Structures are given as structure tokens and as C-alpha cells.
């Protein structure tokens, strides 16, 4: 099979039509049609169902698509490997949990950009589950996520251990008061990031252990939104202590440690084991490890603002 034919096949499958694929490939429609027909003749199977509305994959086409995509990814990876040299450059796609992006990434990215100005770093934020899926799908070169990550195809580099704490309105001053606050009803909500967030799962387990299984959940996309709603007595949340400390000092919220050390959470950096680790990614991982030193963590916590906004 010709890699160009497979590339055309993938483009048609993604576009859902010959004409749209031709436009994406910057070629004429007849060229795309010829490539697809040649591939079907070579394989001896029909890859697409054709209609006036476009094309859809046959069962054989669906079976071929992941292989075609992987071949395209391998060719692109081979190109990057051959052109990679000792001086990091090019594009680097990094994912991060919202809390890590707010607290850990700014000093890391500042130092990294000064050291390697030829690397274009793109940051995508999201919950652990979505970021792990994106790394596995090769949409991200690596990501900061919450451990444990139990997947044989991923390499995990520990970065920093956080303490997760419950945050409540300032008038909730004790564990018993917290339980009374949650039990009082009045529309109390659990403020969390979207599904797939490891902190959300940890909070759900804590509440269930204490008999709260029917509370209402409110998804939010920013840390400042969560902290602001907690301060306004809308409900409670679970976030790293270093993120909450400044807001507590200003009297906006109250912090409550989880019992028996159950609030410990490790942030790790993951990337695929079978992919080429470019000099840009290798240097980024080295910087990420150095940022986790006690001195840098303390400095980041001291400089953390009370309200942090993450544009999505």
C-alpha cells in the first residue's frame, strides 16, 4: 500500500466526502477519487458507502482507518526524529490539569521559554481522564495529571506531591460544622471541574463515606469561580492547599484537611512509551522535574494569587 493513498483515505473518512477531502488536501476531486479507487482495487474491498450526501466507511474501511492513521503518525514521527538535533525547537503540545496550569506552569514555562526560544509550547487544560486519553491518542506529547495512572503504554514521571483540602465558607470552622453545613440542605452544592477530574472522584468518595450521596453537583471551568462560589456559601470543593492558602489568609474561605492523610495526591507527567522523545520534550521534562524542588514549590505557593483565572 502507498502511504499517500492511505493519507487520502484518512482525509476522506474524516471529511465525510470526496469534495471536502480534496479541499482539505489542496488537490482536485478527481485525484482523490482515483486514489481511493486504486486503494480499493489493491485491497479487493469496498472502503466507502457512497451517496449524494457524501461517503461513510464500510466495515472494512472502519477496520483499515486506525492503521492508516497510525502509519501517518509514524511517518510524521520519523520526520521529526530525523530532523531533531541537540537544540530543542519546533512544536510541543502539553496538557495540564487546571490547578497545575495555574500554579506550577507559569514559572516553568517562563524559564523554559528563556532557555529554548525556538520551541513553541501549546498548553491544553482539562481533567486527568481527558488528558490521559489525548496522550494515548497522540494528540498531546505529554501531560501533567493526577496519579495513579495505570496504563502500560504510558511512562509516568512523578513531579510533586500535593495536599488536597476541603474548602468551605469561612463560618464553617470544624469537621462537625462541615457535616452540619452539608446536611442543612438549602441548595448546598459540590463545586467541581468537569467529569474525569481526579479531585472530583476523591471528593465524591469522601462525601459518600460520610453518608452524603444525594448532594447536587455544579461543574465549573475556573479555580476563581470555584473559590468565589465557596466564599459565597454556595457549597464546598476540594483543591490543593497551596491554591487555597491565599484565599484563606484573606478570610474568604476555610480550609479543612482530609482525615488520616487521605488528602495526599501526586502529580505526574505522562507520555507514551513507544513514541520518539524529542529534544524539546526531553528538556521540558527535565525542567518540570527541577520545578518540583522544595524551594521552587515554596516560591510558587508564596506567589500564588488568591484568585486565578484560566481561560479555556
Buried (B, 14 or more C-beta within 10 A) or exposed (E): BEEEBBBBBBBBBEBBBBBBBBBEBEBEBEEBBEBBEBBBEEBEBEBBEEEEEBBBBBEBBEEBBEEBBEBBEBEEBEEBEEEBEEEBBBEBBBBBBBBBBBBBBBBBBEBBEEEBEEBEBEBBBBBBBBBBBBBBEBEBBBBBBBBEBEBEEBBBBEBBEBBBBBBBBBEBEEEEBBBEBBEEEEEBBBBBBBEBBBBBBBBBEBBEEBEBEEBEEBEBBBBBBBBBBBBEBBBBBBBBBBBBBBBBEEEBBBBBBBEEEEBEBBBBBBBBEEBBBBBBBEBBBEBBBEBBEEEBBEEBBEEBEBBBEBEE
